[in-house]
Amino acid sequence: MSQIGYARVSTEDQTPLPQVKALKAAGCSEIHEEHASGGDRARPVLTRVLERVRVGDTLVVVRIDRLARSLSHLLEVIERLEAKGAFFRSIEDPIDTASPQGKFTLQVLGAAAEFERALIRERTRAGLASARAEGRIGGNPGLRARDPDALRKVRLARQDGYMERLARTAPDWVPHVRRLRPDTPWEDVLRIINAPLPEARRWTHGRLLRAVNAYVRDGFLPPEALTRAGRRATDDRLPALVAAIKGADPDITLQAICDRLEAMREPTPRGRKTWQPSSVKMLLRRAAKLGML
């Protein structure tokens, strides 16, 4: 169990040094620094930190705005930490999910976010009802007239909304796709992505391909990600799978790899009921000989 510090500044002209000093004073054993906008959810350093946290670890920031600029993003990060049995603490804000008070504060924030969403839904319904009562038809007149310019604007708005939603989930799948494709078949990529995720956030094959296509189109992923995976020898598949899991987290233990394989429902090579560290160790050795690590 360790305290992991995360310091962020928006521009290269700013220095994270004051944050680093505060995080050291708070007892952080390791500190990660990042130059990125707070509105960007797909930050590479933050993504790596969230991938590497272990059970009992605590992610520490000086202030909440150093981690997230929106309540939804903050709650999303904390949900990912909780799924791994980790905690979150902000030095200057009353949030420490390892304490009862911090958990209560988090529950209040979650309730506030849901209340805000409910208000937006209610205002939308009230506005539509008022328009109907006055004889006005809701919606865009240009769309009703099938105006090409209006249709184009709506299409772009929908595309922007889709990309914004993808950005929220990017830490779950982009690092794996970037590292594994096109060497690994989509079926195995999908299983590696879904293994650590709660059921409500797991991906389907079609949804993942659509997301990858969108990111390739906008230059966030290389075109090679969509290249057809070459055939792999049958006896090379398990070493490649174990190497992919190890590559995502170099510090992962043999037992944790066993747990991940069982979560993926991957059959053991010798027909045993459960995966054993010795089997994983053997596969890692073979992966090393094949140049997969």
C-alpha positions in Angstrom: 0.0 0.0 0.0 1.4 3.3 -1.0 0.4 7.0 -1.5 0.8 8.0 -5.2 0.9 11.7 -5.9 -0.4 13.3 -9.1 0.6 16.9 -10.0 -0.7 18.7 -13.1 -0.2 22.1 -14.7 -1.8 23.3 -17.9 1.2 24.8 -19.8 4.9 24.2 -20.2 5.5 27.7 -18.7 4.0 26.6 -15.4 5.9 24.6 -12.8 4.4 21.7 -10.8 7.1 22.2 -8.1 4.8 23.6 -5.4 2.4 20.7 -5.9 5.3 18.2 -5.8 6.5 19.7 -2.5 3.0 19.5 -1.0 2.6 15.9 -2.1 6.0 14.9 -0.7 5.1 16.6 2.6 1.8 14.5 2.6 3.9 11.3 2.5 3.7 10.3 -1.2 6.2 7.6 -2.1 6.0 8.3 -5.8 4.9 11.4 -7.7 3.8 11.7 -11.3 3.9 15.1 -13.1 1.9 16.0 -16.2 1.6 19.1 -18.5 -2.0 18.9 -19.9 -5.3 20.7 -19.9 -7.7 19.8 -17.1 -10.4 19.4 -19.6 -8.6 16.6 -21.4 -9.7 13.3 -19.9 -7.3 11.1 -22.0 -4.1 12.3 -20.3 -1.3 9.7 -20.8 0.3 10.1 -17.4 -3.0 10.0 -15.5 -4.0 6.9 -17.6 -0.8 5.1 -16.6 -1.2 6.0 -13.0 -4.8 4.6 -12.9 -3.7 1.5 -14.7 -0.9 0.8 -12.1 -2.7 1.4 -8.8 -3.0 -1.6 -6.5 -5.4 -2.6 -3.8 -4.9 -0.3 -0.8 -3.0 2.4 -2.7 -4.2 6.0 -2.5 -4.1 8.5 -5.3 -3.3 12.0 -3.8 -3.7 15.4 -5.4 -3.2 18.9 -3.9 -6.6 20.1 -5.1 -9.4 18.5 -6.9 -9.0 20.8 -10.0 -5.5 19.3 -10.5 -7.3 15.9 -11.2 -10.6 16.9 -12.9 -12.4 20.0 -14.1 -15.9 18.5 -13.9 -17.8 16.6 -11.2 -18.6 13.8 -13.6 -14.9 13.2 -14.4 -13.9 13.3 -10.7 -16.6 10.7 -9.9 -15.5 8.6 -12.9 -11.8 8.5 -11.7 -12.9 7.6 -8.1 -15.1 4.9 -9.5 -12.1 3.4 -11.3 -10.0 3.5 -8.2 -12.7 1.9 -6.1 -13.0 -0.9 -8.7 -9.4 -1.7 -8.0 -9.7 -1.4 -4.2 -7.8 1.9 -4.1 -8.6 5.3 -2.5 -8.5 9.0 -3.4 -7.4 11.9 -1.3 -7.3 15.7 -2.0 -5.0 17.6 0.4 -6.8 20.9 0.3 -10.4 19.5 -0.1 -12.4 17.4 2.4 -12.2 14.3 0.4 -10.5 11.1 1.5 -12.4 8.0 0.4 -10.5 5.9 3.0 -12.3 7.7 5.8 -16.1 7.8 6.7 -16.2 11.6 6.4 -14.6 11.5 2.9 -17.0 8.8 1.7 -19.9 10.9 3.0 -18.6 13.9 1.0 -18.3 11.8 -2.1 -21.9 10.6 -1.6 -23.0 14.3 -1.4 -21.1 15.1 -4.6 -22.7 12.1 -6.4 -26.2 13.2 -5.2 -25.5 16.8 -6.4 -24.5 15.5 -9.8 -27.6 13.4 -10.1 -29.8 16.3 -9.0 -28.2 18.5 -11.6 -29.0 15.9 -14.3 -32.5 15.6 -13.1 -33.0 19.4 -13.2 -31.7 19.5 -16.8 -34.2 16.7 -17.8 -37.1 18.5 -16.1 -36.3 21.9 -17.7 -36.2 20.2 -21.1 -39.5 18.5 -20.6 -41.1 21.7 -19.3 -39.8 23.7 -22.3 -41.2 21.2 -24.8 -44.6 21.1 -23.0 -44.7 24.9 -23.0 -44.0 25.0 -26.7 -46.7 22.5 -27.5 -49.2 24.4 -25.4 -48.5 27.6 -27.4 -48.9 25.7 -30.7 -45.2 25.7 -31.5 -43.5 22.5 -32.7 -40.3 21.7 -30.9 -37.1 21.0 -32.7 -35.1 22.7 -35.4 -37.1 24.2 -38.3 -34.2 23.5 -40.6 -34.3 19.8 -39.8 -38.1 19.7 -40.5 -37.4 21.3 -43.9 -34.5 18.8 -44.5 -32.2 21.8 -45.0 -28.7 20.4 -45.9 -26.8 23.0 -43.8 -29.0 22.3 -40.8 -28.5 18.6 -41.2 -24.7 19.0 -41.5 -24.6 21.0 -38.3 -26.6 18.4 -36.4 -24.4 15.6 -37.8 -21.3 17.5 -36.6 -22.8 18.2 -33.2 -23.6 14.5 -32.8 -20.1 13.6 -33.8 -18.6 16.0 -31.3 -20.8 14.6 -28.6 -19.7 11.1 -29.5 -16.1 12.1 -29.3 -16.6 13.7 -26.0 -18.1 10.6 -24.6 -15.3 8.5 -26.0 -12.8 10.8 -24.3 -14.3 9.9 -20.9 -13.7 6.2 -21.5 -10.3 6.5 -23.4 -8.2 5.5 -20.4 -10.0 2.1 -20.4 -9.2 1.1 -24.0 -6.9 3.4 -25.9 -3.6 2.3 -24.2 -4.4 -1.4 -24.8 -5.4 -0.8 -28.5 -2.2 1.3 -29.1 0.0 -1.3 -27.5 -1.6 -4.5 -28.8 -2.9 -3.8 -32.3 -2.4 -5.1 -35.0 -0.4 -8.0 -33.4 -3.2 -9.2 -31.2 -6.6 -10.3 -32.6 -9.6 -8.1 -31.7 -11.2 -11.0 -29.6 -8.2 -11.0 -27.2 -7.8 -7.2 -27.2 -11.5 -7.0 -26.1 -11.1 -9.6 -23.4 -8.0 -7.8 -22.0 -9.8 -4.5 -22.0 -12.9 -5.9 -20.3 -11.2 -8.1 -17.6 -10.6 -5.3 -15.0 -13.8 -3.3 -15.8 -17.1 -3.6 -14.0 -19.9 -5.2 -16.1 -21.7 -1.9 -16.8 -18.6 -0.5 -18.5 -17.5 -3.4 -20.6 -17.2 -3.1 -24.4 -18.7 -5.1 -27.2 -16.8 -5.9 -30.3 -18.9 -3.6 -32.5 -18.7 -0.7 -30.1 -14.9 -1.0 -29.7 -14.4 -1.1 -33.5 -16.5 2.0 -33.9 -14.5 3.8 -31.3 -11.2 2.8 -32.8 -12.3 3.9 -36.3 -13.3 7.3 -34.9 -9.9 7.7 -33.2 -8.0 6.6 -36.3 -10.0 9.0 -38.4 -9.2 11.9 -36.1 -5.5 10.9 -35.7 -5.6 9.8 -32.1 -4.6 6.2 -33.1 -2.4 5.1 -36.0 -4.1 3.5 -39.0 -2.2 0.3 -38.3 -4.6 -0.3 -35.4 -7.2 -1.4 -37.9 -4.9 -3.6 -39.9 -5.9 -7.3 -40.0 -4.0 -9.3 -37.4 -1.8 -12.0 -38.8 -2.3 -15.7 -38.0 -0.5 -16.8 -35.0 0.6 -20.4 -34.3 -1.7 -22.1 -31.9 1.0 -22.8 -29.3 2.0 -19.1 -29.4 -1.4 -17.7 -28.5 -1.2 -18.1 -24.7 2.3 -16.7 -24.4 1.1 -13.7 -26.5 -1.9 -13.2 -24.3 0.2 -13.3 -21.1 2.8 -11.0 -22.6 0.0 -8.5 -23.5 -1.2 -8.5 -19.9 2.3 -8.1 -18.6 3.0 -5.4 -21.1 0.1 -3.4 -19.8 1.5 -3.5 -16.3 5.2 -4.5 -15.9 4.8 -4.7 -12.1 1.9 -7.1 -12.1 2.4 -10.2 -10.1 2.1 -13.8 -11.3 -1.0 -14.3 -9.2 -2.6 -11.1 -10.5 -2.1 -12.4 -14.0 -3.8 -15.6 -13.0 -6.7 -13.6 -11.6 -6.9 -11.6 -14.9 -6.9 -14.8 -17.0 -9.7 -16.3 -14.9 -11.7 -13.1 -15.2 -11.2 -13.4 -19.0 -12.4 -17.1 -18.7 -9.3 -18.3 -20.5 -8.9 -22.1 -20.2 -5.7 -23.3 -18.6 -3.2 -25.0 -20.8 -3.3 -28.3 -18.8 -7.0 -28.6 -18.2 -6.8 -27.4 -14.5 -9.7 -25.7 -12.9 -7.7 -22.6 -11.9 -4.6 -20.8 -13.2 -1.4 -21.4 -11.3 1.5 -18.9 -11.0 3.9 -21.6 -12.2 1.9 -21.9 -15.5 2.0 -18.1 -16.0 5.8 -18.1 -15.3 6.3 -20.8 -17.9 4.3 -18.8 -20.5 6.2 -15.7 -19.7 9.5 -17.5 -20.3 8.2 -18.7 -23.7 7.0 -15.2 -24.5 10.4 -13.9 -23.8 12.1 -16.5 -26.1 9.6 -15.5 -28.8 10.5 -11.8 -28.4 7.0 -10.9 -27.2 8.2 -9.1 -24.1 
